[in-house]
Amino acid sequence: MRVLMFGWEFPPHITGGLGTACFGLTKGLLKQGTEVLFVVPKAYGDESQEAVRLINASDIEVFFGEEHITSEIRENLTYVEVGSNLVPYASFEEYERLIEEQRVYEETSVRPVYSRKYDFSGKYGLNLMEEVSNYALVASRIADMEQFDLVHAHDWLTYPAGIWAKHVSGKPLVVHMHATEFDRSGENVNQVVYDIERKGMEEADRVITVSNLTRKIVIERYGIDPAKVFTVHNAVEPVIRREDIQYRKHVKEKVVTFLGRITFQKGPEYFIEAAYRILEKDPHVRFVMAGSGDLMNKMVRRVAQLGIGTRFHFTGFLKGDDVDKMFALSDVYVMPSISEPFGISPLEAMRSNVPVVISKQSGVAEVLKHAVKVDFWDIEAMADAIYGILHYPVLYDIFSRKGKAEVENLKWENAAKNVFQVYQTLVKQ
């Protein structure tokens, strides 16, 4: 089977769990005998192609005189272009600041030239919606050039691309929902993003969600037919030769870590409030907030207001080996997400022998037994759980040892088998 797959990022150039999940999934699909043509807006040349043939959308020339680039495509992409200056991951304050710094982009229109290439940034900037629109145009060209059995699009950024690849090729479409707009924004949804998500899932022949939690949202909040929505839980990459990696902790205190985007969805404020309560009992603990996001300044101010700055550290965004190093230095990992479709980071922590405290409002809570689960809003329970693991060696040993054994069975190879079974409902071999 040959799959044309659309993503927005691919390791080592990632901003979160999406690229990591795509990498693990494609490696697992290779073992199923599936060939993957993986398209990204911008490739850098250092991406691993052990399981994919990577296609750089920035290298593809679009010919406007050809039949596959029709006025119908442009007309149907209007809903993307109208919102071309929206930034879906920014808070209202951040959005206003960006608008002041950069003039609003004009709506995209067809240039009076016969052909052109689009130089995609592959980032999340003010022209993100414009790039999503142009990416769909390039996708239609790629679909016309390549031979494949089905289309697989990851997250809303690539749904328009997946839709037009389906229309041009006549092949079935699978869309993968890694996070909904309700997860990112609560009830203050970006209507443009919501509409793209809904349109993508309506056009899709199958929808894959990363948890039953996400499946429920897709069915109830987007009105998608339950019969075509399948849950496939994420997994984690095994650590290779971990015993050869030695990190020295330069502080004697225990270290509690938050690692993720510092945004509304991830609940960073609950982590800070729990840290304050723990430090009231034991001032000899250090807390680390690793990541970046629109709530960063607000979190720094809150730490200062609570007077815990000497016990609290901000690292900025981490990736690759720095993530592994941070987990190796940690004694407890906390994921207090308000709404987490899945959450790969607890699995990464557990494979490093780190006990985890996670919110019940996360998809990963559906598959983990040896993790402490609390409601994200219950700061007292969160603080008690962290304190107990730090101060009771028996608890630490149980969650550390059994947690590591548990995640070793959560392999991408198994997730890929489930995805392949979804493929088989559409493509008969």
C-alpha positions as CSV (number, residue, x, y, z in Angstrom):
1,M,0.0,0.0,0.0
2,R,1.2,3.5,-0.8
3,V,0.0,6.5,1.3
4,L,0.3,10.2,0.4
5,M,0.6,11.8,3.9
6,F,0.4,15.5,4.7
7,G,2.0,16.9,7.8
8,W,3.2,20.3,9.0
9,E,6.4,19.3,10.7
10,F,8.9,16.4,10.9
11,P,11.8,15.7,13.3
12,P,14.1,17.2,14.1
13,H,12.2,20.4,13.2
14,I,9.3,20.3,15.6
15,T,7.3,22.5,17.9
16,G,5.5,19.9,19.9
17,G,4.1,16.3,19.8
18,L,2.6,16.4,16.3
19,G,5.9,15.9,14.5
20,T,7.0,13.3,17.0
21,A,3.8,11.3,16.5
22,C,4.1,11.5,12.7
23,F,7.7,10.2,12.9
24,G,6.8,7.2,15.1
25,L,3.7,6.4,13.1
26,T,5.5,6.3,9.7
27,K,8.2,4.1,11.1
28,G,5.5,1.7,12.4
29,L,3.7,1.7,9.0
30,L,6.9,0.7,7.3
31,K,6.8,-2.5,9.2
32,Q,3.3,-3.1,7.9
33,G,4.7,-2.9,4.4
34,T,3.3,0.5,3.8
35,E,5.2,3.1,1.7
36,V,4.7,6.6,2.9
37,L,5.2,9.8,0.8
38,F,5.3,12.4,3.5
39,V,4.8,16.1,2.5
40,V,5.9,19.0,4.6
41,P,5.6,22.7,3.8
42,K,9.4,23.2,4.3
43,A,12.1,20.5,4.5
44,Y,15.6,21.3,5.8
45,G,17.6,18.4,4.4
46,D,18.5,16.8,7.8
47,E,15.2,15.0,8.4
48,S,15.3,11.2,8.8
49,Q,14.0,9.4,5.7
50,E,14.4,5.9,7.1
51,A,10.6,5.3,6.9
52,V,9.4,7.9,4.4
53,R,10.1,9.6,1.1
54,L,10.0,13.2,2.2
55,I,8.5,15.7,-0.3
56,N,9.3,19.4,0.3
57,A,6.2,21.4,-0.8
58,S,8.5,24.5,-1.2
59,D,10.1,22.7,-4.2
60,I,6.9,21.9,-6.0
61,E,6.1,24.1,-9.0
62,V,2.4,24.9,-9.5
63,F,1.2,25.4,-13.1
64,F,-1.9,27.6,-13.1
65,G,-2.7,26.8,-16.7
66,E,-3.2,23.1,-15.9
67,E,-6.5,21.4,-15.5
68,H,-6.0,20.4,-11.8
69,I,-5.7,24.0,-10.7
70,T,-9.2,25.1,-11.2
71,S,-11.3,28.1,-10.1
72,E,-13.3,25.7,-8.0
73,I,-10.2,25.1,-5.7
74,R,-9.6,28.8,-5.3
75,E,-13.2,29.5,-4.6
76,N,-13.4,26.8,-2.0
77,L,-10.2,28.0,-0.3
78,T,-11.7,31.4,0.3
79,Y,-12.7,30.4,3.9
80,V,-9.0,29.9,4.6
81,E,-7.8,33.0,2.9
82,V,-10.2,35.4,4.7
83,G,-8.6,34.5,8.0
84,S,-5.1,34.7,6.7
85,N,-3.9,37.0,9.5
86,L,-5.2,34.8,12.3
87,V,-2.8,33.1,14.7
88,P,-4.6,30.2,16.3
89,Y,-2.2,29.5,19.1
90,A,-1.9,33.2,20.3
91,S,-3.9,34.7,23.1
92,F,-5.9,37.9,22.4
93,E,-3.2,40.0,24.0
94,E,-0.5,38.3,21.9
95,Y,-2.6,38.7,18.8
96,E,-3.0,42.4,19.3
97,R,0.7,42.8,19.8
98,L,1.5,41.0,16.6
99,I,-1.0,43.1,14.7
100,E,0.8,46.2,15.9
101,E,4.2,44.8,14.8
102,Q,3.2,43.7,11.3
103,R,0.6,45.0,8.9
104,V,-2.3,42.7,8.2
105,Y,-1.8,40.5,5.1
106,E,-4.1,41.1,2.2
107,E,-6.2,38.3,0.9
108,T,-4.3,35.9,-1.4
109,S,-5.1,36.1,-5.1
110,V,-4.0,34.2,-8.1
111,R,-0.8,35.9,-9.5
112,P,-0.9,36.8,-13.2
113,V,1.9,34.3,-14.0
114,Y,1.8,30.8,-15.6
115,S,3.6,29.0,-12.8
116,R,5.3,29.6,-9.4
117,K,6.7,27.9,-6.3
118,Y,5.6,28.8,-2.8
119,D,8.4,29.4,-0.3
120,F,6.7,28.1,2.9
121,S,8.1,29.0,6.3
122,G,6.6,25.9,7.9
123,K,6.1,28.1,11.0
124,Y,3.1,29.5,12.9
125,G,3.0,33.1,12.0
126,L,0.7,35.9,10.9
127,N,0.5,34.4,7.4
128,L,-0.3,30.9,8.7
129,M,-3.7,30.8,7.0
130,E,-2.2,32.0,3.8
131,E,0.3,29.1,3.9
132,V,-2.4,26.6,4.7
133,S,-4.3,27.8,1.6
134,N,-1.2,27.7,-0.7
135,Y,-0.3,24.3,0.8
136,A,-3.6,22.9,-0.5
137,L,-2.8,24.2,-4.0
138,V,0.6,22.5,-3.9
139,A,-1.1,19.3,-2.6
140,S,-3.4,19.2,-5.6
141,R,-0.3,19.3,-7.9
142,I,1.5,16.5,-5.9
143,A,-1.7,14.4,-6.0
144,D,-1.6,14.8,-9.8
145,M,2.0,13.8,-10.1
146,E,2.2,10.8,-7.7
147,Q,0.7,7.3,-7.6
148,F,-0.8,6.3,-4.2
149,D,-3.7,4.3,-2.7
150,L,-5.1,6.8,-0.1
151,V,-4.5,10.2,1.4
152,H,-3.7,10.8,5.1
153,A,-3.8,14.3,6.6
154,H,-2.5,15.2,10.1
155,D,-4.4,17.9,12.0
156,W,-6.3,20.9,10.7
157,L,-3.3,22.7,9.1
158,T,-3.2,19.9,6.4
159,Y,-7.0,19.2,6.0
160,P,-7.5,21.5,3.0
161,A,-4.5,19.8,1.4
162,G,-5.9,16.4,2.1
163,I,-9.3,17.4,0.7
164,W,-7.9,18.6,-2.6
165,A,-5.6,15.7,-3.0
166,K,-8.7,13.5,-2.6
167,H,-10.6,15.5,-5.2
168,V,-7.8,15.5,-7.7
169,S,-6.9,11.8,-7.3
170,G,-10.3,10.2,-6.5
171,K,-8.6,8.3,-3.7
172,P,-10.1,8.0,-0.1
173,L,-9.1,10.4,2.6
174,V,-8.1,9.7,6.2
175,V,-7.8,12.7,8.5
176,H,-6.0,12.4,11.9
177,M,-7.3,14.5,14.7
178,H,-4.4,15.1,17.2
179,A,-6.1,18.1,18.9
180,T,-9.4,19.9,18.5
181,E,-9.9,23.7,18.6
182,F,-11.8,23.1,21.9
183,D,-8.6,21.5,23.4
184,R,-6.6,24.6,22.4
185,S,-9.0,27.4,23.2
186,G,-11.7,26.0,25.4
187,E,-15.1,27.6,24.5
188,N,-13.4,30.7,22.9
189,V,-12.9,28.8,19.6
190,N,-11.3,30.4,16.6
191,Q,-14.2,30.0,14.2
192,V,-12.0,29.8,11.1
193,V,-10.0,26.9,12.5
194,Y,-13.2,25.1,13.7
195,D,-14.7,25.4,10.3
196,I,-11.6,23.9,8.7
197,E,-11.6,21.0,11.2
198,R,-15.3,20.2,10.6
199,K,-14.9,20.5,6.8
200,G,-11.9,18.1,6.8
201,M,-13.7,15.5,8.9
202,E,-16.9,15.8,6.9
203,E,-15.0,15.2,3.6
204,A,-12.9,12.4,5.1
205,D,-13.8,8.7,4.6
206,R,-12.3,7.9,8.0
207,V,-11.3,10.0,11.0
208,I,-8.6,8.8,13.4
209,T,-8.6,10.3,16.9
210,V,-5.8,9.9,19.4
211,S,-8.1,9.0,22.3
212,N,-11.7,8.2,23.2
213,L,-11.8,11.7,24.8
214,T,-11.1,13.3,21.4
215,R,-13.5,10.9,19.6
216,K,-16.3,12.1,21.9
217,I,-15.6,15.7,21.1
218,V,-15.4,15.0,17.4
219,I,-18.8,13.3,17.4
220,E,-20.6,15.6,19.8
221,R,-19.1,19.0,19.0
222,Y,-18.5,18.6,15.3
223,G,-21.4,16.3,14.4
224,I,-19.3,13.7,12.7
225,D,-20.8,10.3,12.0
226,P,-19.6,7.9,14.8
227,A,-19.3,5.0,12.3
228,K,-16.3,6.6,10.6
229,V,-14.4,7.7,13.7
230,F,-11.8,5.4,15.0
231,T,-9.5,5.8,18.1
232,V,-5.8,4.9,17.8
233,H,-3.8,5.8,20.9
234,N,-0.4,7.3,20.5
235,A,2.8,5.6,21.6
236,V,6.4,6.5,22.4
237,E,9.8,5.9,20.8
238,P,12.1,3.6,22.8
239,V,15.3,5.1,24.1
240,I,18.3,3.7,22.3
241,R,21.4,2.9,24.5
242,R,20.0,5.0,27.4
243,E,22.5,3.3,29.8
244,D,25.3,5.1,27.9
245,I,23.8,8.6,28.6
246,Q,24.9,10.1,31.9
247,Y,23.7,13.4,33.3
248,R,24.8,15.0,36.5
249,K,22.3,16.9,38.6
250,H,24.1,20.0,39.9
251,V,21.6,20.6,42.7
252,K,20.9,18.4,45.7
253,E,17.2,19.1,45.8
254,K,14.5,17.0,44.1
255,V,13.3,18.4,40.8
256,V,9.7,18.5,39.6
257,T,9.2,19.3,35.9
258,F,6.5,20.7,33.6
259,L,7.3,20.3,29.9
260,G,5.0,21.6,27.2
261,R,3.6,24.7,25.5
262,I,3.0,27.4,28.1
263,T,-0.6,27.9,26.9
264,F,-4.1,27.8,28.2
265,Q,-4.6,24.2,27.1
266,K,-1.6,22.8,29.1
267,G,-2.6,24.3,32.5
268,P,0.7,25.8,33.5
269,E,-0.9,28.0,36.2
270,Y,-2.1,24.9,38.1
271,F,1.5,23.6,38.2
272,I,2.7,26.9,39.7
273,E,0.0,26.9,42.4
274,A,0.7,23.3,43.3
275,A,4.5,24.2,43.5
276,Y,3.7,27.0,46.0
277,R,1.7,24.6,48.3
278,I,4.6,22.0,48.2
279,L,7.2,24.7,49.0
280,E,5.1,25.7,52.0
281,K,5.8,22.2,53.4
282,D,9.2,21.6,52.0
283,P,11.3,24.5,50.7
284,H,14.0,22.1,49.5
285,V,12.4,21.3,46.1
286,R,13.0,22.8,42.7
287,F,10.5,23.3,40.0
288,V,11.2,23.6,36.3
289,M,8.8,24.9,33.6
290,A,10.3,23.9,30.2
291,G,8.6,25.3,27.1
292,S,7.4,28.5,25.5
293,G,4.1,30.1,24.7
294,D,1.8,33.1,25.0
295,L,1.3,32.7,28.8
296,M,5.1,32.7,29.5
297,N,5.2,36.3,30.8
298,K,2.1,35.8,32.9
299,M,3.6,32.7,34.5
300,V,6.9,34.5,35.3
301,R,4.9,37.3,37.0
302,R,2.9,34.8,39.0
303,V,6.0,33.0,40.3
304,A,7.4,36.4,41.3
305,Q,4.1,37.3,43.1
306,L,4.3,34.1,45.1
307,G,7.9,34.7,46.1
308,I,9.1,31.3,44.8
309,G,11.5,32.6,42.2
310,T,14.6,31.0,43.8
311,R,13.0,27.6,43.6
312,F,11.5,28.0,40.1
313,H,13.2,27.8,36.8
314,F,12.1,28.6,33.2
315,T,14.2,26.8,30.5
316,G,12.5,27.9,27.3
317,F,11.6,25.5,24.5
318,L,13.4,22.2,24.6
319,K,13.7,19.5,21.9
320,G,15.7,16.4,21.0
321,D,18.4,15.4,23.4
322,D,17.6,18.3,25.7
323,V,14.2,16.8,26.4
324,D,15.8,13.5,27.4
325,K,18.3,15.3,29.5
326,M,15.5,17.2,31.3
327,F,13.7,14.0,32.1
328,A,17.0,12.4,33.3
329,L,17.3,15.3,35.8
330,S,13.7,15.1,37.0
331,D,12.3,13.2,40.0
332,V,8.6,13.8,39.1
333,Y,6.9,14.9,35.9
334,V,3.6,16.8,35.9
335,M,1.1,17.3,33.1
336,P,-1.8,19.3,34.4
337,S,-3.5,19.9,31.1
338,I,-7.0,21.3,31.0
339,S,-7.8,19.3,27.9
340,E,-5.2,17.0,26.4
341,P,-6.2,14.9,23.4
342,F,-3.5,12.4,24.3
343,G,-0.1,13.7,25.7
344,I,3.1,11.9,24.7
345,S,5.3,13.6,27.2
346,P,4.3,11.5,30.2
347,L,5.3,8.4,28.2
348,E,8.7,10.0,27.5
349,A,9.1,10.7,31.2
350,M,8.1,7.2,32.2
351,R,10.5,5.5,29.8
352,S,13.2,7.6,31.7
353,N,12.1,6.1,35.0
354,V,10.4,9.3,36.1
355,P,7.0,8.9,38.0
356,V,4.3,11.1,36.5
357,V,1.2,13.0,37.7
358,I,-1.3,13.6,34.9
359,S,-4.7,15.2,34.6
360,K,-7.8,13.0,34.3
361,Q,-8.7,15.3,31.4
362,S,-6.1,13.7,29.1
363,G,-6.3,10.9,26.6
364,V,-3.1,9.3,27.9
365,A,-5.0,8.6,31.2
366,E,-7.0,6.1,29.2
367,V,-4.0,3.8,28.7
368,L,-1.8,4.3,31.7
369,K,-2.2,2.4,35.0
370,H,1.0,3.4,36.8
371,A,0.5,7.1,36.8
372,V,-1.2,9.3,39.4
373,K,-4.3,10.9,37.9
374,V,-5.9,14.1,39.3
375,D,-8.4,16.7,38.1
376,F,-6.4,19.6,36.6
377,W,-8.3,22.1,38.8
378,D,-7.7,20.2,42.0
379,I,-4.5,21.9,43.1
380,E,-4.5,20.3,46.6
381,A,-4.7,16.8,45.2
382,M,-1.9,17.6,42.6
383,A,0.3,19.0,45.4
384,D,-0.3,16.0,47.6
385,A,0.5,13.5,44.8
386,I,3.8,15.3,44.0
387,Y,4.7,15.6,47.6
388,G,4.0,11.9,48.3
389,I,6.1,10.7,45.4
390,L,9.0,12.9,46.5
391,H,8.9,11.9,50.1
392,Y,7.9,8.3,50.2
393,P,10.6,6.1,48.5
394,V,8.2,3.1,48.2
395,L,5.8,5.2,46.1
396,Y,8.6,6.5,44.0
397,D,9.9,3.0,43.4
398,I,6.5,1.6,42.4
399,F,5.6,4.3,39.9
400,S,9.2,4.6,38.5
401,R,9.8,0.8,38.0
402,K,6.3,-0.3,36.9
403,G,5.7,2.9,34.9
404,K,8.8,2.2,32.8
405,A,7.7,-1.4,32.2
406,E,4.3,-0.3,31.2
407,V,5.3,2.2,28.5
408,E,7.7,-0.3,27.0
409,N,4.6,-2.0,25.6
410,L,3.2,1.2,24.2
411,K,4.9,1.0,20.8
412,W,4.4,2.9,17.6
413,E,4.5,-0.4,15.8
414,N,1.2,-1.4,17.6
415,A,-0.4,2.0,16.9
416,A,0.6,1.6,13.2
417,K,-1.1,-1.8,13.0
418,N,-4.3,-0.1,14.2
419,V,-3.9,2.7,11.6
420,F,-3.3,0.1,8.9
421,Q,-6.5,-1.7,9.8
422,V,-8.3,1.6,9.3
423,Y,-6.6,1.8,5.9
424,Q,-7.8,-1.7,5.0
425,T,-11.4,-0.7,5.4
426,L,-10.9,1.7,2.5
427,V,-8.3,-0.1,0.3
428,K,-8.6,-3.8,-0.5
429,Q,-5.2,-5.4,-1.1
